[in-house]
Amino acid sequence: MRRVFRAGFPVEFARSKIYRPRMRALWILCGLMVSLGPAVAAGPVSGRVLKLLPLLLDQQGRDSTTPSLFERDAYQLYLQEHPKQIAAVRFEVQWKAVEAPDEKLRLRVEVRGIGPDGSPSLKTFESPVIAGWFSRWTRFNLGGDAYRKFGSVVAWRATLWDGDQLLGEQKSFLW
């Protein structure tokens, strides 16, 4: 195969001898993944809680002043040092569960704290979630009067449930 470009220089493209076997193997692999996908998804539900980020929010609802993760951590430290500027706490939970038929998944976040008068406080958030192939994020907010009555957060635990079966858990050191 020979092609000539405007400058008049001939360029030849050689046919690759390994192109066809590699493409055939790729198509076979894709076909196997598509055909075995429903068989894998039909198994028991498996899931886990990957991460929980408790983020302090200021009066404007911001957890950071810029998109930088370094700046977010610095601003979180600033808010911890200046508790009067804290208006709410947001719990961001990253979780993952593989799809299965008839699933009833719930994500639960339990938070322990110390109220303004020194009494212990407990708050539970719960939300139904839908499984997928990739990890997902779910947010829970504790703000306004509920935050002022709750006080400061001491410990937390996030759990992922399928009915009555515990699939995954992530908890703080003090839980």
DRENPA-3360 file (N, C-alpha, C; in nm, 2 decimals, always signed):
BEGIN
1 = MRRVFRAG = +0.09/-0.12/+0.00/+0.00/+0.00/+0.00/+0.09/+0.12/+0.00 ~ +0.07/+0.21/-0.10/+0.16/+0.33/-0.11/+0.07/+0.45/-0.12 ~ +0.11/+0.55/-0.05/+0.03/+0.68/-0.06/+0.13/+0.79/-0.08 ~ +0.09/+0.89/-0.16/+0.18/+1.00/-0.18/+0.11/+1.13/-0.13 ~ +0.18/+1.21/-0.05/+0.12/+1.33/+0.01/+0.16/+1.45/-0.07 ~ +0.11/+1.56/-0.04/+0.13/+1.69/-0.12/+0.28/+1.72/-0.14 ~ +0.36/+1.70/-0.05/+0.50/+1.73/-0.06/+0.57/+1.64/-0.16 ~ +0.51/+1.54/-0.20/+0.57/+1.45/-0.30/+0.65/+1.34/-0.24;
9 = FPVEFARS = +0.65/+1.32/-0.11/+0.72/+1.22/-0.05/+0.64/+1.09/-0.03 ~ +0.68/+0.98/-0.09/+0.60/+0.86/-0.08/+0.61/+0.80/+0.06 ~ +0.50/+0.76/+0.12/+0.50/+0.70/+0.25/+0.43/+0.56/+0.24 ~ +0.50/+0.46/+0.29/+0.44/+0.32/+0.28/+0.40/+0.28/+0.42 ~ +0.28/+0.22/+0.43/+0.23/+0.17/+0.56/+0.23/+0.02/+0.55 ~ +0.31/-0.05/+0.63/+0.32/-0.19/+0.63/+0.20/-0.25/+0.71 ~ +0.15/-0.36/+0.66/+0.05/-0.43/+0.73/+0.11/-0.51/+0.85 ~ +0.04/-0.50/+0.96/+0.09/-0.56/+1.08/+0.05/-0.71/+1.08;
17 = KIYRPRMR = +0.14/-0.80/+1.12/+0.10/-0.94/+1.12/+0.03/-0.98/+1.25 ~ +0.05/-0.90/+1.35/-0.01/-0.94/+1.48/-0.14/-0.86/+1.51 ~ -0.18/-0.77/+1.42/-0.30/-0.69/+1.44/-0.43/-0.78/+1.44 ~ -0.45/-0.87/+1.34/-0.57/-0.95/+1.34/-0.59/-1.04/+1.46 ~ -0.48/-1.12/+1.50/-0.50/-1.20/+1.62/-0.53/-1.13/+1.74 ~ -0.47/-1.01/+1.76/-0.50/-0.93/+1.88/-0.64/-0.88/+1.88 ~ -0.69/-0.83/+1.76/-0.83/-0.78/+1.75/-0.93/-0.89/+1.77 ~ -0.90/-1.01/+1.72/-0.99/-1.13/+1.74/-0.99/-1.16/+1.89;
25 = ALWILCGL = -0.88/-1.16/+1.96/-0.88/-1.20/+2.10/-0.95/-1.09/+2.18 ~ -0.94/-0.96/+2.14/-1.02/-0.86/+2.21/-1.17/-0.88/+2.19 ~ -1.21/-0.91/+2.07/-1.35/-0.93/+2.05/-1.41/-1.05/+2.12 ~ -1.33/-1.16/+2.13/-1.37/-1.28/+2.21/-1.38/-1.24/+2.36 ~ -1.28/-1.17/+2.41/-1.29/-1.13/+2.55/-1.41/-1.04/+2.58 ~ -1.44/-0.94/+2.49/-1.56/-0.86/+2.51/-1.69/-0.94/+2.50 ~ -1.69/-1.04/+2.42/-1.81/-1.13/+2.41/-1.83/-1.21/+2.53 ~ -1.72/-1.26/+2.59/-1.73/-1.33/+2.71/-1.77/-1.25/+2.83;
33 = MVSLGPAV = -1.72/-1.13/+2.84/-1.76/-1.04/+2.94/-1.91/-1.00/+2.94 ~ -1.96/-0.98/+2.82/-2.11/-0.95/+2.80/-2.19/-1.07/+2.83 ~ -2.15/-1.19/+2.79/-2.23/-1.31/+2.81/-2.22/-1.36/+2.96 ~ -2.11/-1.34/+3.03/-2.10/-1.38/+3.17/-2.15/-1.27/+3.27 ~ -2.17/-1.15/+3.22/-2.21/-1.04/+3.31/-2.34/-1.07/+3.39 ~ -2.45/-1.12/+3.33/-2.57/-1.15/+3.41/-2.54/-1.27/+3.50 ~ -2.46/-1.36/+3.47/-2.43/-1.47/+3.56/-2.36/-1.43/+3.68 ~ -2.27/-1.34/+3.67/-2.20/-1.28/+3.79/-2.29/-1.20/+3.87;
41 = AAGPVSGR = -2.37/-1.12/+3.81/-2.46/-1.03/+3.88/-2.57/-1.10/+3.95 ~ -2.60/-1.23/+3.91/-2.71/-1.30/+3.98/-2.67/-1.36/+4.11 ~ -2.54/-1.35/+4.15/-2.50/-1.41/+4.27/-2.54/-1.33/+4.39 ~ -2.50/-1.36/+4.51/-2.54/-1.29/+4.63/-2.48/-1.15/+4.63 ~ -2.56/-1.06/+4.70/-2.51/-0.92/+4.70/-2.39/-0.91/+4.79 ~ -2.29/-0.84/+4.73/-2.17/-0.81/+4.81/-2.15/-0.66/+4.81 ~ -2.10/-0.60/+4.92/-2.08/-0.46/+4.92/-1.99/-0.42/+5.04 ~ -1.95/-0.30/+5.03/-1.86/-0.25/+5.14/-1.87/-0.10/+5.14;
49 = VLKLLPLL = -1.83/-0.05/+5.26/-1.82/+0.10/+5.28/-1.67/+0.13/+5.26 ~ -1.63/+0.21/+5.17/-1.49/+0.24/+5.14/-1.44/+0.35/+5.22 ~ -1.52/+0.46/+5.24/-1.46/+0.57/+5.31/-1.58/+0.66/+5.36 ~ -1.55/+0.73/+5.47/-1.64/+0.83/+5.53/-1.56/+0.95/+5.56 ~ -1.61/+1.06/+5.50/-1.54/+1.19/+5.53/-1.63/+1.28/+5.61 ~ -1.60/+1.31/+5.73/-1.68/+1.41/+5.81/-1.62/+1.55/+5.78 ~ -1.70/+1.64/+5.71/-1.65/+1.77/+5.67/-1.73/+1.88/+5.74 ~ -1.66/+1.97/+5.81/-1.72/+2.08/+5.87/-1.75/+2.19/+5.76;
57 = LDQQGRDS = -1.87/+2.25/+5.78/-1.91/+2.35/+5.68/-1.92/+2.48/+5.75 ~ -1.89/+2.59/+5.68/-1.90/+2.73/+5.74/-2.04/+2.78/+5.71 ~ -2.05/+2.91/+5.74/-2.18/+2.98/+5.73/-2.24/+2.98/+5.59 ~ -2.15/+2.97/+5.49/-2.19/+2.97/+5.35/-2.21/+2.83/+5.29 ~ -2.19/+2.73/+5.38/-2.20/+2.59/+5.34/-2.08/+2.53/+5.27 ~ -1.96/+2.60/+5.28/-1.84/+2.55/+5.21/-1.76/+2.47/+5.31 ~ -1.69/+2.36/+5.25/-1.60/+2.28/+5.33/-1.46/+2.33/+5.29 ~ -1.44/+2.41/+5.19/-1.31/+2.46/+5.14/-1.33/+2.59/+5.07;
65 = TTPSLFER = -1.23/+2.67/+5.06/-1.24/+2.79/+4.98/-1.20/+2.78/+4.84 ~ -1.12/+2.67/+4.81/-1.08/+2.64/+4.67/-1.09/+2.49/+4.65 ~ -1.08/+2.45/+4.52/-1.10/+2.31/+4.49/-0.98/+2.22/+4.53 ~ -0.87/+2.27/+4.58/-0.75/+2.20/+4.62/-0.78/+2.11/+4.74 ~ -0.74/+1.99/+4.74/-0.75/+1.90/+4.86/-0.66/+1.95/+4.97 ~ -0.54/+2.00/+4.94/-0.46/+2.06/+5.05/-0.53/+2.18/+5.11 ~ -0.59/+2.26/+5.03/-0.66/+2.38/+5.09/-0.78/+2.33/+5.17 ~ -0.85/+2.23/+5.13/-0.96/+2.17/+5.20/-0.92/+2.13/+5.34;
73 = DAYQLYLQ = -0.81/+2.06/+5.35/-0.76/+2.01/+5.48/-0.72/+2.13/+5.57 ~ -0.65/+2.23/+5.51/-0.61/+2.35/+5.58/-0.74/+2.42/+5.63 ~ -0.84/+2.43/+5.55/-0.96/+2.50/+5.59/-1.04/+2.42/+5.70 ~ -1.04/+2.29/+5.69/-1.10/+2.21/+5.79/-1.03/+2.23/+5.93 ~ -0.90/+2.24/+5.93/-0.82/+2.27/+6.05/-0.86/+2.41/+6.11 ~ -0.87/+2.50/+6.01/-0.91/+2.64/+6.06/-1.05/+2.64/+6.12 ~ -1.14/+2.57/+6.06/-1.28/+2.56/+6.12/-1.27/+2.49/+6.26 ~ -1.19/+2.39/+6.27/-1.18/+2.32/+6.40/-1.13/+2.41/+6.51;
81 = EHPKQIAA = -1.04/+2.50/+6.47/-0.98/+2.60/+6.57/-1.08/+2.72/+6.59 ~ -1.17/+2.74/+6.50/-1.27/+2.85/+6.52/-1.41/+2.79/+6.51 ~ -1.46/+2.72/+6.62/-1.59/+2.65/+6.62/-1.71/+2.74/+6.60 ~ -1.70/+2.87/+6.63/-1.81/+2.96/+6.61/-1.85/+2.98/+6.46 ~ -1.75/+2.95/+6.37/-1.78/+2.97/+6.23/-1.84/+2.84/+6.17 ~ -1.85/+2.74/+6.24/-1.91/+2.61/+6.19/-2.06/+2.62/+6.20 ~ -2.12/+2.59/+6.08/-2.27/+2.60/+6.07/-2.33/+2.46/+6.06 ~ -2.25/+2.36/+6.01/-2.30/+2.22/+5.99/-2.19/+2.13/+5.97;
89 = VRFEVQWK = -2.22/+2.00/+5.97/-2.13/+1.89/+5.94/-2.19/+1.81/+5.83 ~ -2.11/+1.78/+5.73/-2.16/+1.69/+5.62/-2.08/+1.56/+5.62 ~ -2.15/+1.45/+5.61/-2.08/+1.32/+5.61/-2.09/+1.26/+5.47 ~ -1.98/+1.25/+5.40/-1.98/+1.20/+5.27/-1.93/+1.05/+5.27 ~ -2.01/+0.96/+5.23/-1.98/+0.82/+5.24/-1.96/+0.76/+5.10 ~ -1.84/+0.70/+5.08/-1.82/+0.63/+4.95/-1.84/+0.48/+4.98 ~ -1.92/+0.42/+4.90/-1.96/+0.28/+4.91/-1.97/+0.21/+4.78 ~ -1.96/+0.08/+4.78/-1.97/+0.00/+4.66/-2.05/-0.13/+4.68;
97 = AVEAPDEK = -2.14/-0.16/+4.59/-2.21/-0.29/+4.60/-2.24/-0.34/+4.46 ~ -2.23/-0.47/+4.44/-2.26/-0.53/+4.31/-2.41/-0.56/+4.30 ~ -2.46/-0.53/+4.19/-2.61/-0.54/+4.17/-2.65/-0.69/+4.18 ~ -2.77/-0.71/+4.23/-2.84/-0.84/+4.24/-2.99/-0.81/+4.23 ~ -3.06/-0.91/+4.19/-3.21/-0.89/+4.18/-3.27/-0.88/+4.32 ~ -3.38/-0.81/+4.33/-3.45/-0.79/+4.46/-3.37/-0.74/+4.57 ~ -3.28/-0.65/+4.55/-3.20/-0.60/+4.66/-3.27/-0.48/+4.73 ~ -3.25/-0.47/+4.85/-3.30/-0.36/+4.93/-3.19/-0.31/+5.02;
105 = LRLRVEVR = -3.10/-0.23/+4.95/-2.98/-0.18/+5.02/-3.01/-0.05/+5.09 ~ -2.95/-0.04/+5.21/-2.96/+0.08/+5.29/-2.82/+0.12/+5.34 ~ -2.80/+0.25/+5.34/-2.68/+0.30/+5.39/-2.71/+0.38/+5.52 ~ -2.64/+0.34/+5.63/-2.67/+0.40/+5.76/-2.55/+0.47/+5.82 ~ -2.56/+0.59/+5.87/-2.45/+0.66/+5.94/-2.50/+0.69/+6.08 ~ -2.42/+0.64/+6.17/-2.45/+0.67/+6.31/-2.34/+0.76/+6.37 ~ -2.38/+0.87/+6.44/-2.28/+0.97/+6.48/-2.30/+0.99/+6.63 ~ -2.19/+0.98/+6.71/-2.19/+1.01/+6.85/-2.13/+1.14/+6.87;
113 = GIGPDGSP = -2.18/+1.22/+6.97/-2.12/+1.35/+7.00/-2.14/+1.39/+7.14 ~ -2.09/+1.51/+7.17/-2.11/+1.57/+7.30/-2.18/+1.70/+7.29 ~ -2.30/+1.71/+7.35/-2.38/+1.83/+7.33/-2.32/+1.95/+7.40 ~ -2.38/+2.07/+7.38/-2.33/+2.19/+7.44/-2.33/+2.19/+7.59 ~ -2.42/+2.11/+7.65/-2.43/+2.10/+7.80/-2.35/+1.98/+7.85 ~ -2.27/+1.91/+7.77/-2.19/+1.80/+7.81/-2.25/+1.67/+7.81 ~ -2.38/+1.66/+7.77/-2.45/+1.53/+7.76/-2.41/+1.46/+7.63 ~ -2.41/+1.33/+7.63/-2.39/+1.25/+7.51/-2.51/+1.26/+7.42;
121 = SLKTFESP = -2.48/+1.26/+7.29/-2.58/+1.27/+7.19/-2.56/+1.17/+7.08 ~ -2.67/+1.12/+7.02/-2.66/+1.02/+6.91/-2.75/+1.06/+6.80 ~ -2.71/+1.05/+6.68/-2.79/+1.08/+6.56/-2.77/+0.97/+6.46 ~ -2.87/+0.93/+6.40/-2.87/+0.82/+6.29/-2.93/+0.88/+6.16 ~ -2.85/+0.86/+6.06/-2.90/+0.89/+5.92/-2.92/+0.76/+5.85 ~ -3.02/+0.75/+5.76/-3.04/+0.63/+5.68/-3.10/+0.67/+5.55 ~ -3.05/+0.60/+5.44/-3.10/+0.63/+5.31/-3.10/+0.50/+5.23 ~ -3.20/+0.47/+5.15/-3.20/+0.36/+5.06/-3.10/+0.39/+4.94;
129 = VIAGWFSR = -3.03/+0.30/+4.90/-2.93/+0.32/+4.79/-2.95/+0.21/+4.68 ~ -2.90/+0.24/+4.56/-2.91/+0.15/+4.45/-2.77/+0.11/+4.41 ~ -2.75/-0.02/+4.40/-2.61/-0.08/+4.37/-2.58/-0.06/+4.22 ~ -2.45/-0.06/+4.19/-2.40/-0.05/+4.05/-2.27/-0.11/+4.04 ~ -2.20/-0.10/+3.93/-2.07/-0.16/+3.91/-1.96/-0.08/+3.97 ~ -1.98/+0.05/+3.99/-1.88/+0.14/+4.04/-1.91/+0.19/+4.18 ~ -1.82/+0.25/+4.25/-1.84/+0.30/+4.38/-1.93/+0.43/+4.36 ~ -2.00/+0.46/+4.47/-2.09/+0.58/+4.47/-2.07/+0.66/+4.60;
137 = WTRFNLGG = -2.11/+0.78/+4.59/-2.10/+0.87/+4.71/-2.24/+0.91/+4.75 ~ -2.26/+0.91/+4.88/-2.39/+0.95/+4.94/-2.36/+1.05/+5.05 ~ -2.44/+1.16/+5.06/-2.41/+1.27/+5.16/-2.52/+1.28/+5.26 ~ -2.48/+1.30/+5.38/-2.58/+1.33/+5.49/-2.54/+1.46/+5.56 ~ -2.63/+1.55/+5.58/-2.60/+1.68/+5.64/-2.66/+1.69/+5.78 ~ -2.59/+1.75/+5.87/-2.64/+1.78/+6.01/-2.61/+1.93/+6.03 ~ -2.72/+2.01/+6.02/-2.70/+2.15/+6.03/-2.81/+2.22/+6.10 ~ -2.80/+2.35/+6.11/-2.90/+2.43/+6.17/-2.92/+2.41/+6.32;
145 = DAYRKFGS = -3.04/+2.41/+6.37/-3.07/+2.38/+6.51/-3.03/+2.24/+6.55 ~ -3.05/+2.14/+6.46/-3.01/+2.01/+6.49/-2.86/+2.00/+6.52 ~ -2.78/+2.07/+6.45/-2.63/+2.07/+6.47/-2.60/+2.14/+6.61 ~ -2.67/+2.25/+6.64/-2.64/+2.32/+6.76/-2.68/+2.24/+6.88 ~ -2.79/+2.16/+6.87/-2.83/+2.08/+6.98/-2.74/+1.95/+6.99 ~ -2.69/+1.90/+6.88/-2.61/+1.78/+6.88/-2.48/+1.81/+6.95 ~ -2.41/+1.92/+6.91/-2.28/+1.95/+6.96/-2.17/+1.91/+6.87 ~ -2.06/+1.87/+6.93/-1.94/+1.83/+6.85/-1.94/+1.68/+6.82;
153 = VVAWRATL = -1.89/+1.64/+6.71/-1.89/+1.50/+6.67/-1.76/+1.44/+6.73 ~ -1.79/+1.32/+6.80/-1.68/+1.25/+6.86/-1.64/+1.12/+6.79 ~ -1.75/+1.05/+6.74/-1.72/+0.92/+6.67/-1.83/+0.90/+6.57 ~ -1.81/+0.82/+6.47/-1.90/+0.78/+6.37/-1.89/+0.64/+6.32 ~ -1.99/+0.59/+6.26/-1.99/+0.46/+6.20/-2.08/+0.46/+6.08 ~ -2.03/+0.41/+5.97/-2.12/+0.39/+5.84/-2.13/+0.24/+5.81 ~ -2.25/+0.20/+5.79/-2.28/+0.06/+5.76/-2.36/+0.05/+5.63 ~ -2.34/-0.06/+5.55/-2.42/-0.09/+5.44/-2.50/-0.22/+5.46;
161 = WDGDQLLG = -2.63/-0.21/+5.44/-2.72/-0.33/+5.48/-2.79/-0.37/+5.36 ~ -2.81/-0.51/+5.35/-2.90/-0.57/+5.25/-3.01/-0.64/+5.34 ~ -3.12/-0.57/+5.36/-3.22/-0.62/+5.45/-3.17/-0.62/+5.59 ~ -3.15/-0.74/+5.65/-3.09/-0.76/+5.79/-2.95/-0.80/+5.78 ~ -2.89/-0.82/+5.67/-2.75/-0.86/+5.65/-2.66/-0.74/+5.64 ~ -2.55/-0.74/+5.72/-2.45/-0.63/+5.72/-2.35/-0.67/+5.61 ~ -2.34/-0.58/+5.51/-2.25/-0.60/+5.40/-2.11/-0.54/+5.42 ~ -2.11/-0.42/+5.48/-1.98/-0.35/+5.50/-1.99/-0.25/+5.61;
169 = EQKSFLW = -1.88/-0.21/+5.67/-1.88/-0.12/+5.78/-1.75/-0.04/+5.78 ~ -1.76/+0.08/+5.81/-1.64/+0.17/+5.83/-1.67/+0.25/+5.96 ~ -1.57/+0.26/+6.05/-1.60/+0.33/+6.17/-1.48/+0.41/+6.22 ~ -1.50/+0.51/+6.30/-1.39/+0.59/+6.35/-1.32/+0.51/+6.46 ~ -1.20/+0.56/+6.50/-1.12/+0.50/+6.60/-1.20/+0.49/+6.74 ~ -1.27/+0.60/+6.77/-1.34/+0.60/+6.90/-1.47/+0.53/+6.91 ~ -1.52/+0.47/+6.80/-1.65/+0.41/+6.80/-1.64/+0.28/+6.89;
% end
